[in-house]
């Protein structure tokens, strides 16, 4: 039975062919638009890859200050790296109360973490923070100060010199303490590490297994990449519009097809085709229409995107768009068309089945 | 024109109305971010000139109103693109005609979030955020000290103090990226700038731009130089070049998508009108049989098509813009970390209606032309609407 059904379903008329073309144009818009945006992402990415983005910084989640990585988890990470603990704090010194960030650095070598500076309860103010204190109070930082973090104030902490060295990645207005001080202030919040800083990127499988994400510390690159991702997300709205358009096209074409082929449906019924078989014919035709349209439209979309990018420089619009094979866009267009046509074809095919049932009742048995 | 054809045209115009104004607004976004509704002065190709000295001189001029020196640090917060702007918050929010929503006592460091950004990233006064360097790898932290609201692109930005902005960008202690100036006397401003030795670019809304003691920017320069030499080889006026390049790339993508949607709509209009014209095809034959000339038929077709297309275009555009307005607050239309501004350019709306009318006229003329090629007796003969019955038999026989 499948063969006759397929033959009937592939019996395209002028109207259904026109519908297939219309679906093709809709898919062309989707594939062309996605290709252009993906091409822009590719072009920007190729420029960004040429620019050194500094040390690799890994955090858990999207926000460094909300990140929490347990020290036990990082012991197995190979190579040397810095473990950064960072928390908002209030520093009281020279009669000032300054909002700042208290930071503890731990150097990991072969799975073991050590902190050379500062030691004990000492608080080391970096050069920028010292300059801020001098600017606001007109005097160099006092020998002691108070630090409040996690809502817990510590008073009379010795203030020591700026760290002898720190990565250029870090801002220069932080207050440095020993990790044990943070741990003693709040075991739950002060214990976990917020970020791992290393010279070379980690293996992606290890990053994935630890549930880490890389923090892009060169903002311009992250900004442009994020912006293009925003456009790609916006195109989901376009995909939904295209799906609705395809659904309407298929519904209109198949409804008319069923209406105008009522006589044929009766003949099929007389020849022994069940209502389900008749419905399958029209549902299969809707899906075949969408499949043909999406394949044709994808090809047209690829050509259109290349045409736009090639013609743009001639019109005085040099650009960064580098087109690649839009496999994702083609798959999206195909799946979207099939699903939209499948759903839209349900009503006409059900109508065909009902028509077939009525015809059977109307036909006198001989 | 039948009701079905009118509905089809309305739908097509709605699709254009929902997409074209947004796509038309996209390429203007980089320029709007840089200058807003005032004039922006940026570094030219010559010696570094955008600094505190120029700000002081500009402030002292009679021809200038509010002067806002600014540092632009594009970066990310929580993985989302955000433009961090070093600026004097009072001058900046005043220039953007904004209002303060929430503020906390401010000391020497501050970070004010635009309401759009604050609601999108759930930023609250007193909370802390991680900032990253824009042109140099850097990590810094900022405490949100207040929230402001504007009707401009600034509503999606974060305003920070100058030391923080300089730490993020690596700019020198007296340098700025741009100086925005309110003035009603552009000629006076340009005359003053020409009288200095500063190397500058001046840009602004409705102004093609001026190069003061500077070579003009070329779109190719920054990309080529960065690709060839890395970040260090970027020209001094990289900001203007980058804005120009970003605008050109966005323009290609936006106009490309607009053209593809326009093509889809044109074919949609043709498909709808073909279906509608099929019902009255015989009328053409009858009219020709009774002596109607081709010119008369075309004029008659125009008289029927143009008013309906105009009405459908106008209503559809309004419907599309309404749909666009409804989905916009959901925050799905963002580019460069900014909500795409609502286009109020009447020429865009006019072009949508014109596109619908032109497509409708072209389609009608094509259909009429085809009908007029058929002999009158043929066109009024009844045809079987479906495939001949033997085709089914052929299929079933295999």
Interface residues (C-beta under 8 A of the other chain):
Chain A: X3 X4 X7 X8 X11 X13 X18 X21 X22 X25 X26 X28 X29 X32 X33 X36 X37 X40 X43 X47 X50 X51 X52 X53 X54 X55 X57 X62 X63 X64 X65 X86 X88 X98 X99 X101 X128 X132 X135 X136 X168 X169 X170 X171 X172 X173 X195 X213 X215 X216 X217 X218 X219 X220 X222 X223 X224 X225 X226 X227 X230 X231 X233 X234 X236 X237 X238 X241 X245 X260 X261 X263 X264 X267 X268 X271 X301 X304 X305 X308 X309 X312 X317 X318 X319 X320 X321
Chain B: X15 X18 X19 X73 X74 X75 X76 X77 X78 X79 X80 X81 X82 X83 X84 X107 X108 X109 X128 X129 X130 X131 X132 X133 X134 X135 X136 X137 X138 X139 X140 X141 X143 X163 X167 X168 X219 X220 X223 X226 X227 X230 X231 X245 X248 X249 X251 X252 X253 X255 X256 X257 X259 X260 X261 X263 X264 X267 X268 X271 X274 X327 X332 X333 X334 X335 X336 X337 X385 X386 X387 X389 X391 X392 X395 X396 X398
